[in-house]
Every structure is written in C-alpha cells, then in structure tokens.
C-alpha cells in the first residue's frame, strides 16, 4: 500500500473518487472531528444531507481543518418532502448557510419520492445552478427510467447518481444508464455496512494483497469507475478507507469479485422505485 497525497487522489470530472460519508454521524462534536480528521489525512470530498441533521457540524469540521474549504468538494441532498420548487430553493439556501460555504459543489435529489416532480423539482435545481448556489445537479436512488426522465427534464446537466453499490449489489443496469448519459455513478454503503468482510471471495483477494475486505470493495468500485462514499467516524477507520487508494486490483481479482453471486440490498424503503 502507498500513501496518496490529496493532490494525487483520483478524480472524475472534478469530483474526488473517494469521499467521507457522514450518515448517522449525528453527534456534532464527533462529526466535526471526523470531517477535520479526514481532511487532514488527505480527503477532499465530504458527503452529507439535509436529513442527516449534521450540515452545521460538517461545516464546523471544514472550518477547523487546516485545509482551504474551497479545495474541498462538498455534496449534500434535498429530502423528498422539500422537492417542490420553492422548498428546493429554501432547502439549498439553508444547507449552504449551515455548511458555511458560498457554493455547494453537488446538490442531490435524495430520493425521487413524495413531492418530487421532474419538471418542477429539476427547474429549481437548474435555477440554483444558474444563480451559483450550487455547482452541479445530482440525483440519488434513481433507477434507469427515472434517470432518463431527469436528464430529459433538466435544463442543466445531471452530474451524478448516488445509489447503494458494492460487490453484493453491483448495480449493472444503473451504471450502464449512467454511462449512457455521461452521469457519474456514486456509491453509498460501498462496503455493504461491513458485510463485505463475510464474503469469501473478497476475503481471499484481501489476503492476497494483505489488505482488508473493505479496502478491496473500495478498490473494486474505483476499477468500475464508481466514486465511493464510505461512512467513517474514527481516525483508524477513516485512514483505512483512505489507504484503499493505494490498492491496485488485477484483472483476475476483478473477475473473481464480479463472479460473486450473493446479493444484498441494505437500503430498501417503501417509496423506492425498485
């Protein structure tokens, strides 16, 4: 394994391919510390959401790290209840203020549900981009048909689609749809909430390279062109995920992982389209 300086971390269209996830990191002091620690270790991508209730803490972490906040790619999300035009505008402005940044690098539609209307919702996102409140428009948990519809409806490019993705849920169809539209696939739960450690194929690849199964999962996603957003709070876990950037999988490793036939979807609310 080799250390990666932040300037050398892989990027796709301006977005670093490894980010810090902050889901359920809802203790303000811990969340701020996690963000600051990640930035000190080299991360330059932080992912949060209005629903997480920690945008202010993420902003505090950005402020207390010895890294210029302008050098950090910050993503957040609008909850389904707030997807009417005026609510999108208000949610984005509130998030920007809580985060303490001038422009949100990437704003996602968290789920295409409840108040979501492709024309109305995406018009708000496009206007936010025109007004420099956000830099990029994103969607999350969109199935291929919904992505098709969003691309057609939005006057601004759809930059990314964030979905659950890991070796137990490879999302082949979603990734193909993203490729068709030039949309970046982004993975949440990229280590399947720890379940990758119980998969024999991943453990075997990990043993071969003297790394962890979690690091193998993150490296596999990178081989697939997927940006990974693993959640981590403690320094050791944050550092372990960062060290995955030094792992290069061979074609035989990727083939072995691709052959896993076990499937597990961990996030499955009643409003999901699948």
C-alpha positions as CSV (number, residue, x, y, z in Angstrom):
1,X,0.0,0.0,0.0
2,X,1.2,3.5,-0.8
3,X,0.2,6.9,0.7
4,X,-1.7,9.2,-1.6
5,X,-1.3,13.0,-1.2
6,X,-4.6,14.8,-1.6
7,X,-3.5,16.4,-4.8
8,X,-2.8,12.9,-6.3
9,X,-6.2,11.4,-5.3
10,X,-8.2,10.1,-8.3
11,X,-10.8,12.4,-9.6
12,X,-13.6,12.1,-12.0
13,X,-14.9,15.3,-13.7
14,X,-13.6,17.4,-10.7
15,X,-15.0,15.1,-8.0
16,X,-12.5,13.1,-5.9
17,X,-13.3,9.3,-6.3
18,X,-13.2,8.7,-2.5
19,X,-15.2,10.8,-0.1
20,X,-16.2,10.8,3.5
21,X,-19.7,9.7,4.2
22,X,-21.4,11.3,7.3
23,X,-24.7,9.3,7.5
24,X,-25.7,8.8,11.2
25,X,-22.7,10.8,12.3
26,X,-25.1,13.0,14.3
27,X,-23.0,13.9,17.4
28,X,-21.9,17.5,16.4
29,X,-18.5,17.3,18.1
30,X,-17.8,13.8,16.7
31,X,-19.0,14.8,13.2
32,X,-16.8,17.9,13.1
33,X,-13.8,16.0,14.3
34,X,-14.4,13.2,11.7
35,X,-14.5,15.8,8.9
36,X,-11.4,17.6,10.1
37,X,-9.5,14.3,10.5
38,X,-10.4,13.2,7.1
39,X,-9.3,16.4,5.5
40,X,-6.0,16.3,7.4
41,X,-5.4,12.8,6.1
42,X,-6.0,13.9,2.5
43,X,-9.7,13.6,1.7
44,X,-11.1,16.4,-0.4
45,X,-14.7,15.1,-0.8
46,X,-17.3,15.2,2.0
47,X,-20.9,14.0,1.6
48,X,-23.8,14.9,3.8
49,X,-27.6,15.5,3.5
50,X,-30.2,17.8,5.0
51,X,-31.9,14.7,6.5
52,X,-28.7,13.7,8.4
53,X,-29.1,16.8,10.6
54,X,-25.3,17.4,10.6
55,X,-24.6,20.0,8.0
56,X,-23.6,22.6,10.6
57,X,-21.2,20.1,12.2
58,X,-19.8,19.3,8.7
59,X,-19.3,23.0,8.2
60,X,-17.6,23.2,11.6
61,X,-15.2,20.4,10.5
62,X,-14.5,22.2,7.3
63,X,-13.7,25.4,9.2
64,X,-11.4,23.8,11.8
65,X,-9.3,21.8,9.4
66,X,-6.1,23.4,8.1
67,X,-7.4,23.0,4.5
68,X,-9.0,25.7,2.4
69,X,-12.7,24.9,2.2
70,X,-12.6,26.0,-1.4
71,X,-10.4,23.0,-2.1
72,X,-13.0,20.5,-0.7
73,X,-15.8,19.0,-2.8
74,X,-18.9,19.3,-0.7
75,X,-22.1,17.4,-1.5
76,X,-25.5,17.5,0.2
77,X,-29.0,16.4,-0.5
78,X,-32.6,17.7,-0.5
79,X,-35.1,15.5,1.3
80,X,-38.3,14.3,-0.6
81,X,-40.6,16.4,1.5
82,X,-38.8,19.5,0.2
83,X,-38.8,18.9,-3.6
84,X,-41.5,21.4,-4.6
85,X,-39.8,24.3,-6.4
86,X,-39.9,26.9,-3.6
87,X,-38.9,24.3,-1.0
88,X,-35.9,23.2,-3.0
89,X,-34.6,26.8,-3.2
90,X,-35.1,27.2,0.6
91,X,-33.5,23.9,1.4
92,X,-30.4,24.7,-0.7
93,X,-30.0,28.1,0.8
94,X,-30.4,26.7,4.3
95,X,-27.8,23.9,3.6
96,X,-25.3,26.4,2.1
97,X,-25.6,28.6,5.2
98,X,-25.2,25.6,7.6
99,X,-22.2,24.4,5.7
100,X,-20.6,27.8,5.7
101,X,-19.7,27.7,2.0
102,X,-20.5,30.0,-0.9
103,X,-21.4,27.3,-3.4
104,X,-22.5,23.7,-2.9
105,X,-20.4,21.6,-5.2
106,X,-23.1,19.0,-5.7
107,X,-26.7,19.0,-4.6
108,X,-28.6,15.8,-4.9
109,X,-32.3,15.0,-5.0
110,X,-32.2,12.5,-2.1
111,X,-35.0,10.2,-3.4
112,X,-37.4,10.6,-6.3
113,X,-40.5,10.4,-4.0
114,X,-43.2,12.4,-2.2
115,X,-43.0,16.0,-3.5
116,X,-40.7,15.0,-6.4
117,X,-42.0,16.2,-9.8
118,X,-39.3,16.0,-12.6
119,X,-40.2,19.3,-14.3
120,X,-40.9,21.4,-11.1
121,X,-38.1,19.9,-9.0
122,X,-35.4,20.0,-11.6
123,X,-36.3,23.5,-12.7
124,X,-35.4,24.6,-9.2
125,X,-32.1,22.8,-9.3
126,X,-31.3,24.3,-12.7
127,X,-32.1,27.8,-11.3
128,X,-29.9,27.2,-8.3
129,X,-27.1,26.4,-10.6
130,X,-27.7,29.5,-12.7
131,X,-27.5,31.5,-9.5
132,X,-24.3,29.9,-8.3
133,X,-25.9,28.5,-5.2
134,X,-24.8,25.1,-6.5
135,X,-22.2,24.0,-9.0
136,X,-23.6,20.6,-10.1
137,X,-27.0,18.9,-10.1
138,X,-27.2,15.4,-8.7
139,X,-29.8,12.7,-8.2
140,X,-29.8,9.8,-5.8
141,X,-31.6,6.4,-5.7
142,X,-32.7,6.9,-9.3
143,X,-33.5,3.8,-11.4
144,X,-32.6,3.9,-15.1
145,X,-36.0,5.0,-16.3
146,X,-36.1,7.8,-13.7
147,X,-32.6,8.9,-14.7
148,X,-33.7,9.0,-18.4
149,X,-36.6,11.2,-17.3
150,X,-34.5,13.5,-15.2
151,X,-31.9,14.0,-18.0
152,X,-34.8,15.0,-20.3
153,X,-36.5,17.3,-17.8
154,X,-33.5,19.2,-16.5
155,X,-32.1,22.3,-18.3
156,X,-28.7,21.7,-16.5
157,X,-26.6,18.5,-16.9
158,X,-27.2,15.7,-14.4
159,X,-23.8,15.2,-12.9
160,X,-24.1,12.2,-10.6
161,X,-26.5,9.5,-9.5
162,X,-25.7,8.2,-5.9
163,X,-27.0,4.7,-5.2
164,X,-26.3,1.9,-2.9
165,X,-23.5,0.0,-4.7
166,X,-21.0,-2.6,-3.6
167,X,-19.9,-6.2,-4.7
168,X,-23.2,-7.6,-3.3
169,X,-25.2,-5.0,-5.2
170,X,-23.2,-4.1,-8.3
171,X,-26.0,-2.1,-9.9
172,X,-25.0,-3.1,-13.5
173,X,-28.2,-1.6,-15.1
174,X,-27.9,1.7,-13.2
175,X,-24.2,2.0,-14.0
176,X,-25.0,1.4,-17.7
177,X,-27.6,4.1,-17.7
178,X,-25.2,6.5,-16.1
179,X,-22.6,5.7,-18.7
180,X,-25.2,6.3,-21.5
181,X,-26.0,9.7,-20.2
182,X,-22.5,10.8,-19.1
183,X,-23.6,10.7,-15.4
184,X,-21.1,9.8,-12.7
185,X,-22.1,6.8,-10.5
186,X,-21.5,7.4,-6.8
187,X,-21.8,4.6,-4.2
188,X,-23.2,4.9,-0.7
189,X,-22.8,1.9,1.6
190,X,-19.8,0.9,-0.5
191,X,-18.6,-1.8,2.0
192,X,-22.2,-3.1,2.5
193,X,-22.2,-1.8,6.1
194,X,-19.4,-4.3,6.9
195,X,-20.9,-7.3,5.2
196,X,-18.1,-7.5,2.7
197,X,-15.9,-8.9,5.4
198,X,-18.1,-12.1,5.4
199,X,-17.7,-12.8,1.6
200,X,-15.1,-15.5,0.9
201,X,-14.1,-14.1,-2.5
202,X,-13.4,-10.7,-1.0
203,X,-11.5,-12.1,1.9
204,X,-9.4,-14.1,-0.5
205,X,-8.5,-11.1,-2.5
206,X,-7.8,-9.2,0.6
207,X,-5.4,-11.9,1.9
208,X,-3.6,-11.9,-1.4
209,X,-2.9,-8.2,-1.1
210,X,-2.5,-8.0,2.7
211,X,-5.4,-5.6,3.0
212,X,-8.9,-5.6,4.3
213,X,-12.1,-6.7,2.5
214,X,-13.4,-3.2,2.9
215,X,-10.4,-1.8,1.1
216,X,-10.9,-4.4,-1.7
217,X,-14.5,-3.3,-2.0
218,X,-13.5,0.3,-2.4
219,X,-10.8,-0.5,-4.9
220,X,-13.2,-2.7,-6.9
221,X,-15.6,0.3,-7.1
222,X,-12.8,2.5,-8.3
223,X,-12.0,-0.1,-11.0
224,X,-15.6,0.2,-12.1
225,X,-15.4,4.0,-12.3
226,X,-17.6,4.5,-9.3
227,X,-17.0,7.1,-6.7
228,X,-17.2,5.7,-3.2
229,X,-18.6,7.5,-0.1
230,X,-17.8,5.2,2.9
231,X,-19.0,6.3,6.2
232,X,-16.4,6.5,8.9
233,X,-16.1,8.3,12.2
234,X,-12.9,7.3,14.0
235,X,-9.4,8.1,12.7
236,X,-8.4,4.5,12.2
237,X,-11.4,3.7,10.0
238,X,-11.1,6.9,8.1
239,X,-7.4,6.2,7.4
240,X,-8.1,2.6,6.4
241,X,-10.6,3.7,3.8
242,X,-8.1,6.3,2.5
243,X,-5.4,3.7,2.2
244,X,-7.6,1.8,-0.3
245,X,-6.4,4.3,-2.9
246,X,-3.0,2.5,-2.8
247,X,-4.6,-0.8,-3.8
248,X,-4.4,-1.8,-7.4
249,X,-6.5,-4.9,-8.3
250,X,-5.5,-7.2,-11.1
251,X,-7.9,-8.3,-13.8
252,X,-8.2,-11.7,-12.1
253,X,-9.1,-10.0,-8.8
254,X,-11.9,-8.0,-10.5
255,X,-13.2,-11.2,-12.3
256,X,-13.3,-13.0,-9.0
257,X,-15.3,-10.3,-7.4
258,X,-17.6,-9.9,-10.4
259,X,-18.4,-13.7,-10.1
260,X,-19.9,-13.3,-6.6
261,X,-23.5,-14.4,-6.8
262,X,-24.6,-13.4,-3.4
263,X,-26.9,-10.3,-3.4
264,X,-27.9,-7.9,-0.6
265,X,-29.7,-4.6,-0.8
266,X,-29.4,-2.9,2.6
267,X,-31.5,0.3,2.0
268,X,-35.0,-0.5,0.8
269,X,-37.7,2.0,1.9
270,X,-41.3,1.6,0.8
271,X,-41.1,4.6,-1.5
272,X,-38.2,3.2,-3.6
273,X,-38.8,2.6,-7.3
274,X,-37.2,-0.9,-7.5
